[in-house]
Amino acid sequence: MIGIIGAMEVEVELLVDELEEPTVIDRRGLRFFAGTLRHTEVVVVVGGIGTVNAAACTAVLLDAFEPTAVLCTGVAGGLSPALVGDVVIGSATISLGHGQLTVEGLTPTPTEPPLQERQNPLLFSAGPNLLAAGRAVADTHEFSSLECVPDDRTPKFLTGVIATEDAYSINGARNRRMLETYGCVAFEMEGAAIAQICHQAGVPFLAVRAISNPADEAGAAEGVYGRCKAETARSAQVVVLNLLEALPDHGTS
């Protein structure tokens, strides 16, 4: 079984609609939708926005359903070369909410796990088979036209680091430093929290994020996120559907 987490309903509604023989299970204030997608057993859940919601949802998901792998899907702010409409396959995630804060800003440091025998890395790498499936989809996927993508530009795939923090990050200069230092091309609010819980439990994880807006001041001022959220979220879900088909044995991680 594959667990699939989105922070908002708009980020998983296509997946829920596509479920075959769905079963609804309420657990710990969360609503899980279990069924089959593309011949793969899955459980889909709206986990809520932010790292606390994401971590709590992941813990309940792992405990209740024991998935062999977890996917996170949704939207994110992007830094060039990641533009609106593009889909980022997360080679790794990093938390920008844990570290040393100085007058120069925050320097991320590894989070601490409950059991010290296994340390957490600074960057949580994607599960190798999940990442390989994501790259296979990128090689063959044809994007549908998106109304919110300017100048009729065809969206593209990127593989890179996805950064997570609870603040809506629009500081372009600071975000570009994160790109230069850690390779962060997308910024969101859940991925690294989910990745940390999965890492500590030994469960492979992958984030798939469609770029809904530029992660800078101009993108926020122009209201790009509001215009593009639904359309780009759906695009990411289409990629997830294709990724499920590309997984070895339809779900083996």
Backbone bond lengths (Angstrom), bond angles and torsions (degrees), N, CA, C in turn:
res aa  C-N    CA-C-N  psi(-1)  N-CA   C-N-CA  omega(-1)  CA-C   N-CA-C  phi
1 M - - - 1.458 - - 1.523 109.93 -
2 I 1.328 114.95 139.37 1.470 121.43 177.20 1.526 108.75 -107.78
3 G 1.318 117.88 129.79 1.458 122.11 173.04 1.517 110.28 -89.71
4 I 1.321 116.40 136.81 1.472 121.60 179.91 1.521 108.32 -127.79
5 I 1.335 116.19 123.48 1.459 122.09 -176.51 1.521 110.23 -118.24
6 G 1.321 116.42 131.62 1.459 122.88 168.15 1.520 107.97 -125.26
7 A 1.313 116.66 147.63 1.467 119.13 -178.69 1.518 111.79 -74.81
8 M 1.337 116.41 -33.36 1.465 122.12 -175.17 1.523 109.80 -124.46
9 E 1.324 115.51 156.91 1.462 119.89 179.88 1.522 111.45 -57.84
10 V 1.327 117.02 -39.16 1.461 120.29 -177.76 1.519 111.93 -62.62
11 E 1.338 116.96 -19.07 1.457 120.65 -177.88 1.526 113.31 -86.87
12 V 1.332 117.95 -9.59 1.474 120.07 179.77 1.519 113.13 -132.67
13 E 1.333 119.04 0.19 1.465 120.27 -171.62 1.523 112.59 -63.20
14 L 1.331 118.68 -34.48 1.465 120.07 176.64 1.528 110.49 -65.71
15 L 1.316 116.70 -42.10 1.464 120.76 179.93 1.528 110.76 -62.89
16 V 1.321 116.85 -42.81 1.461 120.53 178.94 1.527 110.43 -64.10
17 D 1.322 116.68 -42.09 1.467 120.66 179.31 1.535 111.87 -63.17
18 E 1.333 116.81 -31.85 1.467 121.73 -176.60 1.528 112.91 -84.29
19 L 1.322 118.47 -9.02 1.458 121.39 -176.79 1.530 111.80 -60.89
20 E 1.327 115.83 136.01 1.458 121.54 173.24 1.527 109.06 -94.61
21 E 1.318 115.90 133.60 1.464 123.00 179.99 1.534 111.19 48.95
22 P 1.326 117.21 58.44 1.473 119.51 -176.43 1.525 112.91 -71.96
23 T 1.306 114.55 146.71 1.455 122.75 172.98 1.518 107.79 -123.48
24 V 1.326 117.95 132.69 1.459 122.51 -179.69 1.528 108.72 -100.01
25 I 1.320 115.69 126.86 1.462 121.41 -177.35 1.526 108.51 -128.90
26 D 1.318 117.76 119.23 1.464 122.24 176.61 1.523 109.43 -93.68
27 R 1.330 115.46 129.26 1.457 119.72 -178.00 1.529 109.79 -149.62
28 R 1.321 116.86 121.55 1.459 123.18 174.53 1.526 112.94 54.55
29 G 1.328 115.89 42.14 1.465 120.14 178.56 1.507 114.65 78.91
30 L 1.316 117.37 9.53 1.464 122.79 178.93 1.521 109.31 -119.13
31 R 1.325 116.02 150.51 1.461 121.24 177.92 1.519 109.32 -114.80
32 F 1.318 115.63 116.07 1.461 122.41 -178.01 1.528 109.46 -103.16
33 F 1.331 115.66 140.78 1.453 122.58 177.53 1.526 107.73 -116.31
34 A 1.328 116.65 107.93 1.458 121.74 -178.32 1.522 109.56 -102.55
35 G 1.324 116.04 142.73 1.453 120.86 179.76 1.514 110.08 173.72
36 T 1.326 115.27 -154.46 1.466 121.15 -177.48 1.513 109.99 -121.67
37 L 1.340 115.62 133.28 1.465 122.87 173.62 1.516 108.33 -127.91
38 R 1.321 116.46 123.25 1.466 120.76 177.92 1.534 111.11 49.91
39 H 1.323 115.87 47.76 1.467 123.71 176.95 1.529 112.91 66.01
40 T 1.309 117.67 18.91 1.457 122.37 -179.59 1.524 109.16 -122.08
41 E 1.327 117.02 131.84 1.455 120.52 174.64 1.526 109.07 -71.65
42 V 1.334 116.19 128.69 1.460 121.18 -178.26 1.521 109.81 -137.57
43 V 1.320 114.36 162.87 1.454 121.34 167.08 1.518 106.39 -134.09
44 V 1.331 116.67 127.34 1.455 123.56 -173.84 1.521 109.07 -113.49
45 V 1.332 117.35 139.70 1.457 120.21 -177.62 1.521 110.28 -147.56
46 V 1.346 115.53 145.24 1.465 122.31 168.27 1.523 106.29 -91.27
47 G 1.325 116.25 113.28 1.451 120.21 -173.28 1.508 115.58 -91.20
48 G 1.337 117.15 -16.30 1.454 120.77 -176.22 1.523 111.62 96.66
49 I 1.327 115.07 158.75 1.460 121.37 -175.48 1.524 110.75 -83.09
50 G 1.324 116.35 139.63 1.457 121.45 173.61 1.513 113.83 101.70
51 T 1.344 115.15 163.33 1.460 120.41 -172.41 1.524 113.06 -69.79
52 V 1.327 118.49 -35.79 1.465 119.76 -179.84 1.523 110.27 -65.32
53 N 1.324 116.95 -47.95 1.468 120.29 176.91 1.523 111.03 -59.32
54 A 1.333 116.35 -43.68 1.460 120.63 -176.84 1.515 111.77 -63.70
55 A 1.336 117.10 -44.68 1.457 120.40 -179.52 1.524 111.09 -66.31
56 A 1.332 116.61 -43.32 1.464 120.00 179.94 1.523 111.03 -63.00
57 C 1.331 116.04 -43.80 1.461 120.45 179.39 1.523 110.65 -61.26
58 T 1.319 116.57 -43.39 1.464 120.47 -178.61 1.517 110.99 -63.37
59 A 1.328 117.28 -41.83 1.463 120.65 179.25 1.527 111.37 -61.61
60 V 1.337 116.79 -43.48 1.467 120.27 178.74 1.528 110.22 -66.03
61 L 1.333 116.48 -43.19 1.467 121.41 179.20 1.526 111.09 -57.64
62 L 1.332 116.71 -48.82 1.463 120.36 -177.83 1.518 111.38 -64.47
63 D 1.316 116.07 -40.37 1.467 120.35 -177.36 1.526 111.63 -70.87
64 A 1.323 116.84 -42.00 1.466 120.48 -173.14 1.526 113.42 -81.26
65 F 1.348 116.98 -32.53 1.464 119.34 -170.90 1.531 114.18 -120.37
66 E 1.325 118.07 -14.57 1.461 122.80 179.79 1.528 112.38 48.20
67 P 1.333 118.63 55.25 1.466 120.25 179.24 1.523 111.57 -66.09
68 T 1.326 115.87 153.31 1.463 120.75 176.85 1.521 111.94 -80.83
69 A 1.336 117.25 -16.11 1.459 122.53 178.50 1.519 108.31 -161.87
70 V 1.332 115.86 160.56 1.462 121.41 -179.98 1.521 109.26 -130.68
71 L 1.331 115.44 134.18 1.464 122.66 174.04 1.516 108.80 -113.52
72 C 1.313 115.89 142.09 1.460 122.39 171.44 1.512 107.38 -114.83
73 T 1.326 117.19 129.29 1.455 120.40 179.82 1.518 109.69 -129.65
74 G 1.334 115.60 153.84 1.454 120.06 179.81 1.508 111.90 155.43
75 V 1.324 114.82 -156.91 1.457 121.13 -176.44 1.521 109.90 -110.77
76 A 1.337 114.91 166.88 1.460 120.56 -179.45 1.518 108.85 -158.75
77 G 1.326 115.45 159.83 1.450 120.58 169.03 1.514 109.18 -81.61
78 G 1.319 116.77 145.41 1.462 120.03 -175.37 1.511 113.68 -123.00
79 L 1.321 114.73 152.16 1.456 122.46 172.40 1.516 108.79 -113.34
80 S 1.316 116.81 138.77 1.457 120.05 176.97 1.525 109.02 -52.64
81 P 1.338 117.50 128.72 1.466 127.60 22.24 1.523 116.37 -87.53
82 A 1.334 119.70 2.51 1.462 121.35 178.25 1.525 109.25 -83.58
83 L 1.331 117.33 113.23 1.452 122.83 -176.46 1.525 110.26 -111.98
84 V 1.329 115.82 167.42 1.463 121.12 -178.15 1.536 110.28 -55.01
85 G 1.327 115.35 130.00 1.457 121.56 -178.73 1.507 114.11 97.29
86 D 1.331 117.50 -22.76 1.461 120.39 178.07 1.526 110.59 -67.80
87 V 1.315 116.41 156.38 1.463 121.97 177.34 1.525 108.67 -116.79
88 V 1.330 115.27 126.83 1.461 121.61 179.63 1.523 109.59 -101.86
89 I 1.318 115.77 123.60 1.454 122.28 170.92 1.524 105.90 -92.08
90 G 1.327 117.24 116.43 1.453 120.58 -172.23 1.522 112.89 -76.32
91 S 1.328 116.68 107.62 1.462 119.62 174.56 1.519 110.76 -68.08
92 A 1.331 115.98 -25.41 1.463 122.41 177.39 1.519 107.81 -163.48
93 T 1.335 115.74 164.97 1.459 121.43 173.23 1.519 108.40 -126.52
94 I 1.329 115.79 154.27 1.456 121.44 178.75 1.526 109.29 -139.53
95 S 1.318 116.71 138.85 1.459 121.25 176.71 1.519 109.74 -88.26
96 L 1.329 115.73 124.91 1.459 121.05 175.77 1.520 110.75 -100.47
97 G 1.327 116.81 15.56 1.459 121.19 178.85 1.510 113.00 -108.02
98 H 1.318 116.92 5.84 1.465 120.87 -178.56 1.520 108.49 -134.08
99 G 1.333 116.78 121.56 1.457 118.65 -179.92 1.506 112.31 165.63
100 Q 1.311 115.70 -157.48 1.454 122.96 178.93 1.527 109.53 -104.88
101 L 1.331 115.44 124.36 1.455 121.20 -178.43 1.521 109.58 -102.81
102 T 1.333 116.16 120.58 1.466 122.62 178.48 1.520 108.53 -126.34
103 V 1.318 116.40 -177.67 1.463 120.32 178.70 1.525 110.98 -64.11
104 E 1.316 117.35 -19.85 1.460 121.37 179.34 1.528 112.16 -88.44
105 G 1.321 116.81 -4.09 1.459 120.53 -179.34 1.510 111.33 115.88
106 L 1.341 115.72 -170.66 1.455 121.21 -176.02 1.517 111.02 -94.36
107 T 1.320 115.91 130.75 1.458 122.27 171.82 1.519 107.96 -102.80
108 P 1.342 118.41 113.39 1.471 120.22 -177.09 1.525 111.50 -62.47
109 T 1.328 115.64 143.50 1.454 122.68 173.37 1.525 108.32 -132.36
110 P 1.336 118.37 158.12 1.470 120.32 -179.03 1.523 112.21 -60.89
111 T 1.314 116.00 142.99 1.465 121.31 174.82 1.528 109.47 -76.25
112 E 1.314 115.85 160.45 1.462 121.16 -178.70 1.532 110.26 -100.51
113 P 1.334 117.98 128.63 1.460 120.38 176.99 1.529 110.75 -81.92
114 P 1.334 118.10 159.94 1.465 119.92 178.19 1.528 112.75 -61.88
115 L 1.330 116.67 -39.91 1.462 121.72 178.75 1.521 108.52 -102.28
116 Q 1.324 116.81 121.39 1.453 121.16 -171.96 1.528 114.06 -76.12
117 E 1.347 117.36 -7.19 1.459 118.59 -178.93 1.528 112.14 -63.94
118 R 1.338 115.70 -26.96 1.467 119.81 -178.01 1.518 109.09 -126.35
119 Q 1.309 116.61 108.99 1.457 120.85 -176.19 1.534 111.29 -78.78
120 N 1.324 115.51 152.05 1.452 120.58 174.21 1.518 110.10 -85.56
121 P 1.333 117.73 141.61 1.463 120.39 175.35 1.528 110.23 -81.32
122 L 1.321 116.31 167.37 1.456 120.11 173.41 1.526 110.47 -68.58
123 L 1.313 116.15 -43.05 1.461 122.16 176.30 1.519 108.78 -112.58
124 F 1.330 115.49 128.21 1.458 121.28 177.40 1.525 108.56 -89.40
125 S 1.327 116.60 110.39 1.461 121.04 -177.26 1.519 111.04 -73.46
126 A 1.321 115.79 146.56 1.463 120.81 176.58 1.517 110.07 -67.31
127 G 1.346 116.18 152.58 1.453 120.56 173.70 1.516 109.90 -59.18
128 P 1.336 118.62 130.10 1.473 120.85 -173.84 1.523 114.39 -55.56
129 N 1.337 117.69 -44.86 1.465 119.18 -179.79 1.521 111.96 -68.95
130 L 1.328 116.57 -36.29 1.462 120.13 176.94 1.518 110.39 -64.90
131 L 1.331 116.76 -43.97 1.464 120.60 179.50 1.518 110.92 -64.69
132 A 1.332 116.85 -40.82 1.461 120.06 178.01 1.523 111.11 -62.19
133 A 1.338 117.02 -40.07 1.467 120.18 177.65 1.518 110.74 -65.45
134 G 1.332 116.64 -40.06 1.457 120.00 177.54 1.517 111.84 -61.84
135 R 1.310 116.18 -41.67 1.467 119.56 178.79 1.518 111.57 -68.42
136 A 1.334 117.04 -34.24 1.463 120.52 176.75 1.523 110.68 -64.08
137 V 1.327 116.77 -41.06 1.465 120.55 176.32 1.518 110.21 -62.69
138 A 1.332 116.54 -41.91 1.467 120.58 -179.29 1.522 111.69 -60.52
139 D 1.336 116.31 -30.84 1.469 119.89 -178.29 1.519 112.80 -73.99
140 T 1.334 117.53 -21.14 1.465 119.97 -172.99 1.526 113.91 -121.63
141 H 1.332 117.46 -16.01 1.464 120.97 -173.06 1.525 111.15 -70.48
142 E 1.324 115.77 136.70 1.458 121.55 173.95 1.523 108.67 -110.96
143 F 1.333 115.97 118.52 1.457 120.35 -178.43 1.520 111.52 -70.90
144 S 1.324 116.12 137.71 1.458 120.57 168.61 1.526 107.85 -76.58
145 S 1.320 116.38 155.18 1.459 119.58 179.01 1.531 109.56 -66.91
146 L 1.317 115.98 140.03 1.460 122.09 179.52 1.524 108.69 -114.76
147 E 1.325 116.28 128.47 1.456 120.01 -177.71 1.526 111.88 -63.95
148 C 1.328 116.66 -29.87 1.460 118.48 -175.66 1.524 113.29 -84.45
149 V 1.321 117.73 -5.28 1.464 120.16 177.89 1.519 109.03 -83.43
150 P 1.335 118.48 121.56 1.464 120.89 -174.66 1.522 113.10 -72.26
151 D 1.332 114.69 153.78 1.473 122.72 171.22 1.528 113.53 60.51
152 D 1.340 116.06 26.22 1.462 120.47 178.31 1.531 112.48 55.05
153 R 1.312 116.87 29.10 1.460 120.56 179.14 1.524 109.98 -71.23
154 T 1.319 116.57 137.75 1.454 120.70 177.75 1.523 109.15 -81.91
155 P 1.333 118.19 122.81 1.469 119.85 178.36 1.522 111.08 -59.76
156 K 1.311 115.62 160.32 1.457 121.14 -178.90 1.524 110.10 -135.77
157 F 1.319 116.24 169.22 1.454 122.89 173.72 1.519 109.81 -97.44
158 L 1.331 115.59 145.87 1.449 121.42 168.97 1.528 107.92 -133.89
159 T 1.310 115.95 151.04 1.452 121.84 170.63 1.520 107.09 -115.11
160 G 1.331 117.02 125.51 1.455 119.69 -177.37 1.511 111.45 -170.76
161 V 1.321 115.09 -176.76 1.456 121.89 -178.25 1.524 109.94 -82.40
162 I 1.328 116.30 135.63 1.459 122.70 177.27 1.522 108.24 -108.69
163 A 1.325 116.37 127.12 1.466 122.30 -177.27 1.521 110.44 -98.54
164 T 1.332 115.19 144.92 1.464 121.59 -178.14 1.518 110.70 -126.68
165 E 1.322 115.83 134.23 1.468 122.19 171.64 1.518 108.28 -159.87
166 D 1.323 117.06 161.37 1.459 120.55 -176.29 1.520 113.61 -82.68
167 A 1.318 117.50 -8.70 1.464 120.73 177.02 1.527 109.52 -91.49
168 Y 1.341 115.78 145.19 1.469 120.68 174.04 1.521 106.45 -77.73
169 S 1.314 116.27 102.70 1.463 121.78 -167.68 1.527 111.84 -84.60
170 I 1.332 116.81 112.61 1.465 120.81 177.16 1.525 111.59 -124.35
171 N 1.347 116.96 12.76 1.462 120.99 178.24 1.524 107.95 -80.84
172 G 1.320 115.74 94.18 1.456 120.55 -173.76 1.511 113.70 -58.69
173 A 1.351 117.00 -43.80 1.461 120.36 -178.45 1.529 110.88 -63.05
174 R 1.313 116.40 -45.04 1.469 120.76 179.69 1.520 110.63 -66.34
175 N 1.342 117.41 -41.49 1.451 120.09 -179.71 1.524 111.76 -64.80
176 R 1.338 116.12 -35.67 1.462 118.87 177.05 1.526 111.37 -65.89
177 R 1.332 117.11 -31.53 1.469 119.30 174.37 1.518 110.36 -64.41
178 M 1.338 116.29 -36.58 1.461 119.55 177.51 1.532 110.93 -67.53
179 L 1.324 116.59 -33.58 1.461 120.81 174.98 1.523 110.21 -65.33
180 E 1.327 116.09 -47.27 1.463 120.01 -177.34 1.526 111.96 -67.93
181 T 1.321 117.14 -35.37 1.467 120.55 -174.60 1.519 112.88 -86.18
182 Y 1.337 116.59 -41.96 1.465 120.08 -172.50 1.527 113.65 -120.59
183 G 1.318 118.39 -3.61 1.455 120.86 -179.24 1.510 114.34 80.27
184 C 1.355 117.71 20.92 1.468 121.43 -177.67 1.527 110.81 -72.59
185 V 1.319 116.94 119.45 1.459 120.66 177.94 1.516 112.17 -110.61
186 A 1.338 117.70 -10.78 1.467 121.33 -179.87 1.525 109.38 -141.13
187 F 1.343 115.61 147.51 1.457 122.18 -176.03 1.523 108.94 -129.28
188 E 1.345 115.84 127.37 1.464 120.57 -179.98 1.519 109.06 -148.58
189 M 1.351 117.60 -166.02 1.460 120.42 -168.20 1.534 115.21 -124.38
190 E 1.338 117.98 9.17 1.465 118.02 -175.30 1.526 115.35 -136.68
191 G 1.311 118.85 -33.70 1.460 122.55 -164.63 1.513 115.85 -53.78
192 A 1.329 117.77 -49.42 1.465 119.85 -176.44 1.520 111.60 -67.20
193 A 1.333 117.57 -31.15 1.460 120.43 177.05 1.529 110.52 -66.22
194 I 1.322 116.42 -43.18 1.463 120.45 176.71 1.525 109.82 -64.72
195 A 1.331 116.40 -43.62 1.460 121.18 -179.10 1.523 111.43 -61.54
196 Q 1.332 116.93 -39.26 1.462 119.83 -179.60 1.527 111.61 -63.40
197 I 1.341 116.56 -46.86 1.467 120.07 -179.85 1.531 109.88 -63.40
198 C 1.335 117.07 -41.02 1.464 120.36 177.95 1.527 111.08 -64.37
199 H 1.318 116.98 -43.43 1.466 121.12 179.17 1.518 110.83 -59.21
200 Q 1.318 116.12 -45.77 1.461 120.33 -178.31 1.528 112.16 -66.31
201 A 1.333 116.23 -24.02 1.467 120.94 178.85 1.523 112.36 -96.77
202 G 1.332 117.18 -4.84 1.455 120.64 -179.61 1.508 114.22 74.98
203 V 1.329 117.37 30.58 1.469 122.61 -178.63 1.525 109.41 -110.71
204 P 1.334 119.32 126.59 1.468 121.40 179.51 1.528 112.10 -61.35
205 F 1.329 115.69 148.12 1.468 121.99 -175.45 1.521 109.82 -140.67
206 L 1.338 115.02 148.63 1.466 121.37 173.43 1.520 109.14 -147.97
207 A 1.329 116.32 138.66 1.461 122.02 175.17 1.531 109.55 -107.18
208 V 1.326 115.41 135.49 1.468 122.94 175.28 1.517 106.90 -123.71
209 R 1.324 116.59 113.89 1.467 120.92 -174.42 1.526 111.43 -126.95
210 A 1.322 115.60 128.62 1.466 120.85 172.59 1.525 108.57 -92.69
211 I 1.305 117.00 138.86 1.462 122.11 -177.57 1.529 109.36 -80.00
212 S 1.333 115.27 115.31 1.468 121.31 -178.29 1.520 112.47 -97.08
213 N 1.339 116.98 -16.04 1.469 120.58 -175.00 1.521 109.53 -168.41
214 P 1.328 116.95 155.01 1.462 118.95 172.98 1.533 110.02 -70.44
215 A 1.319 116.95 142.01 1.464 121.65 179.15 1.521 109.74 -87.98
216 D 1.330 114.87 63.68 1.462 119.73 179.28 1.527 109.71 -153.63
217 E 1.328 115.21 175.66 1.458 120.45 -175.96 1.526 112.44 -62.38
218 A 1.322 116.47 -39.62 1.464 120.12 -177.04 1.525 111.04 -64.26
219 G 1.324 116.59 -42.64 1.460 120.05 -179.93 1.508 112.21 -61.93
220 A 1.341 116.70 -38.43 1.460 120.65 178.62 1.526 111.12 -68.15
221 A 1.332 116.18 -41.78 1.464 120.23 -177.38 1.522 111.61 -65.47
222 E 1.334 116.89 -30.45 1.461 120.51 -176.07 1.522 112.89 -87.69
223 G 1.334 118.20 -4.31 1.460 120.90 178.64 1.506 114.32 67.41
224 V 1.329 116.73 30.72 1.467 120.58 -176.71 1.526 110.82 -63.43
225 Y 1.318 117.54 -40.84 1.468 121.28 -177.20 1.528 111.51 -56.58
226 G 1.319 116.94 -47.45 1.454 120.29 -178.94 1.514 112.79 -61.43
227 R 1.323 116.86 -36.47 1.463 120.83 -179.36 1.521 112.39 -75.56
228 C 1.326 117.25 -30.88 1.463 120.38 -168.04 1.528 114.46 -109.92
229 K 1.344 117.48 -7.42 1.463 120.20 -173.70 1.525 112.64 -55.58
230 A 1.330 117.64 -53.78 1.462 120.69 -173.20 1.522 111.55 -66.27
231 E 1.325 116.93 -44.10 1.457 120.41 -175.85 1.525 111.81 -67.71
232 T 1.322 116.70 -41.88 1.459 119.56 -179.77 1.533 111.29 -72.97
233 A 1.326 117.53 -34.81 1.468 120.09 176.52 1.521 110.85 -60.73
234 R 1.313 116.10 -40.06 1.467 119.97 178.34 1.533 110.51 -65.58
235 S 1.319 116.55 -39.27 1.461 120.70 178.97 1.521 110.85 -60.39
236 A 1.331 117.47 -41.79 1.465 120.92 178.27 1.524 110.81 -63.39
237 Q 1.333 117.15 -37.69 1.465 120.27 -179.55 1.527 111.65 -67.52
238 V 1.315 117.24 -35.24 1.467 120.26 176.01 1.532 109.71 -62.40
239 V 1.321 116.22 -40.03 1.467 120.22 177.06 1.528 110.20 -63.08
240 V 1.328 117.84 -40.95 1.464 121.24 178.90 1.529 110.52 -62.23
241 L 1.322 117.27 -41.93 1.461 119.78 177.81 1.520 111.06 -59.19
242 N 1.323 117.02 -44.83 1.460 120.67 178.77 1.526 111.40 -67.44
243 L 1.324 116.29 -34.01 1.460 120.46 179.14 1.528 110.76 -64.67
244 L 1.329 117.05 -39.54 1.466 120.20 178.25 1.527 111.01 -58.67
245 E 1.308 116.70 -38.44 1.467 120.16 178.22 1.516 111.66 -69.87
246 A 1.344 117.09 -28.89 1.461 120.93 -177.28 1.521 113.47 -82.42
247 L 1.341 117.63 -12.59 1.462 120.10 -179.11 1.531 110.62 -69.03
248 P 1.327 116.72 141.48 1.478 118.96 176.70 1.517 110.28 -57.71
249 D 1.324 116.40 133.08 1.467 122.63 178.54 1.518 112.22 55.44
250 H 1.361 116.45 28.77 1.458 121.91 177.04 1.525 112.75 51.08
251 G 1.292 115.30 59.29 1.469 118.31 172.60 1.502 114.37 127.06
252 T 1.328 118.81 -6.60 1.451 119.26 175.85 1.515 109.29 -71.58
253 S 1.318 117.38 127.59 1.457 120.82 -179.77 1.515 110.32 -101.57
